Amino acid sequence: MKATKAELFLSYCWADEQKANEIAARLQQISSINLHQDKLDIKKWGSIKEYMQSISHMDYTILLISDAYLKSVNCMYEVLEVMRDRKYKDKIFPAIINTGIYKPAIRASYVKHWQQECESLEQTLQGIHYQNLGKLGENLKQMKDISSNIANFLDLISDMNNPSINDVCSAIEQNLKEHGFINDLQTSHTPHKISSNFFNQIGTTEYKKITDFEINQFILQAFNEINEIMIDLCKQLENQYPAYQATIEKIDSRNYFYQFYNQGNLIKNLKLFLDNSFGTMNIGLSNDLHSFGNSHSWNAMYTVKSSNGQLFLLSTLSYNNSQEMMTSEDVVKDIWTTYITPYL
């Protein structure tokens, strides 16, 4: 097991911020990963160029490949920084949004795009005296570097056996396990240790009838697991991004209050609670300040469902309302990406 954390950089175009946030939320649950994003890591009025030059020192870089990404100067500059390492192929995790890159004609269109961008800037700079160029000459050189490297870059990533965009995080976890950065106890699936023991006790092959007691035990365990993950994520948020603070107040075994601050200013309230108002015990979420007393206002509700003798959580009131069977960490991901990330 490696002694240090894996330093990962998430390279993406801000047009793809929603997908980037989903990936970040999942990976930030792994304690042995330090995830870096330029939007959060670059200080106000800090040098973007200097920050980008630090990318080559990362252990791995996640490249969120979209049409907007491949046409962005800043994103392609990040790619150039990664390509400075001769073994960069082993240090990148392409996350392919634009699957068109697997077609030669589409790859050629991006080569043509950057060639035209170079020609356009070069034409515009004609007639400007050298001493008046400032850094425009460097900008032109940067575009020429992108133009001359993009074909090789696209050829390389299109030839890789890339996972689907929805499986990227799982593939990254597996890769980091194989390289000794994390083990099973450090992944986002840590809460499953309790759940798996529980399933072993009740049996998963004979599919016997699950009792009310077992359902209540499961929802209690899930509630505790969800809050454990939430608390860990709050600590990681504070450690990685000093501008943010989070306060956690455990009122009792059934009520947790979370408050999030940016530069000392309150930006979000959340209440997680257990409630049996609907005849069965459910996990509820409220982001209404006025419900932070004994009463609850429901913004999300997670109930228990069984499938093939196993118990899962099901979202019934959240924005996504996907009706998919969920684990404790899936619930945290739903809460973090829907109710917290948009305010950070």
Buried (B, 14 or more C-beta within 10 A) or exposed (E): EEEEBBBBBBBBBEBBBEBBBBBBBBBBBBBBBBBBBBEBBBEEEEEEEEBBBBBBEBBBBBBBBBBBBBBBEBBBBBBBBBBEBEEBEEBBBBBBBBEBBBEEEBBEBBBEBBBEBBEEBEEEEEEEEEEEEEEEEEBBEBBBBBBEBBBEBBEBBBEEEBBEBEEBBBBBBBBBBEEEBBEEEBBBBBBBEBBEEBBEEBEEEEEEEBEEEBBBBBBBBBBBBBBBBBBBBBEBBBEBBEBBBBEBEEEEEBBBBBBBBBEEEEBBBBBBBBBEEEEEBBBBBBBBEEBBEEEBBBBBBBBBBBEEBBBBBBBBBBEEEEEEBBBBBBBBBBBBBBBBBEEB
